Amino acid sequence: MIRRIGTGPRLSAATVHGGLVYVSGRVPDDLSVGVVDQTRQVLAKIDAILAEAGTDKSRILSAMVWLPAIGDFAAFNTVWDAWVAPGAAPARACVESRLADPAIKVEVGCIAALPTD
């Protein structure tokens, strides 16, 4: 069975299948703030999507991070490091990439496991 969360005409916020949750790239809503606050917004969205899917950040297996300015790497990591569940840091890639809107400072997608018990 495939379950989709937050499905729109182009994409779903997440797709659940085979014990995994595939979270599409999430971007902030308030683009007037800097990378730290945008990162907080994005990670809060991921928390909410994972909760709706029946899991949480402690079960994230991998994460993909896109920053349009790699100079924001350290600032992003201050928020990320405080957010990641202790002892449960996922495999992660972080690349510099032009994003859909120049005001977007960060985008994050991830894959998480569902609880098996």
N, C-alpha and C positions, 0 to 999 in steps of 0.2 A: 504494500500500500504506500502511496505517496501522499503526503499532506503538505499543503502550501499555506504559508502564513503571510498575510499582508499582500495578497496578489493584486496587481494592477494590470494595465494593458501591456506593459513591456517586461515586467519582472516581478518576482515575489521577494519580499523581505527575507524570507527563508523557505527552504524546502527540507522536509523531514522524510528520510527513507533509510531503511536498513540499519536502524540504530544510530544514525548520524543526523545532525542538523547542519545544513549548509546555509550560512548567513551571507547574503549578498553585501557588497560594499555599502557601508553606511556613511553618510555625510551629515554634518551638523545642520540645524535649522537656522540658527542665528549666525549669519556670516559676517556680522559687524565686529565680532570679537576676535582675539588672537588665537594662536594655535593651542594654547593651554586650555582655554575655555571651550574651543571647538572640540578638542580631544575629549574633554569631560562629557560633552553632549553626545558624541559618537559612542563612547563606551557605555553611557546610560542607555542608549538605544539598543545596544547589543545585549545588555543585561535584560532589558524588557523582552526582547525577541526570544532570548534563550529561556526565560521564565515561561513565556507563552508556549514554547515548544516542550517544556517539561524538564529543562536542565539548567545549568548555570555555568559561570565562568570557570569554575574549578575543573570542568570537563572539556574545556577547549583543547583540541588536539593541535591545531595549526591556525595561524593568523597571518594575514597579508595586510601590510600597511603601505599606503601611498602618501607621500609628502611632496607637494610641488616645490618646496624649498628644503633641501637636505640640511640646510643650516638650522632648521627647526627640530632636528633629530633629538638633541639633548632636552629641549623643552617638552617635546612629545613624551620622551621617556620618563620625565619626572611624574607625569600623570599616569602613564602606563604602569610603571613600577609600583605605584601606590595602589593601583587597581587590581593587578594580577593576584589571583589567589595564592597565598604562601605555599611554596612547594609544588605548585601546579603551573609553572610557566610553560606555555605551549611552544612548539616549534614556530618560528616566526621569520618572515622576510619583510624587509623595509626598503623601499626603493623611492628614488626621486622620479616623479612623473607629473606631467601636466594633467590637471583634472578638468572636469566638465565646465566649471565656473572658476574664474581666476580668484574669486573671494574665498573659495574652499581651501582651507589650510591642511586638511587631513581627511583620509578615507580609510576605513578598516573593514575587512571581511574576515570571516573565520569559519572553521568547521569544528563542531563539538559533538561529543558522544552523549547519547541518552543514558540515563541510569539503567542498569540491567536487573536490579532487584526490585 
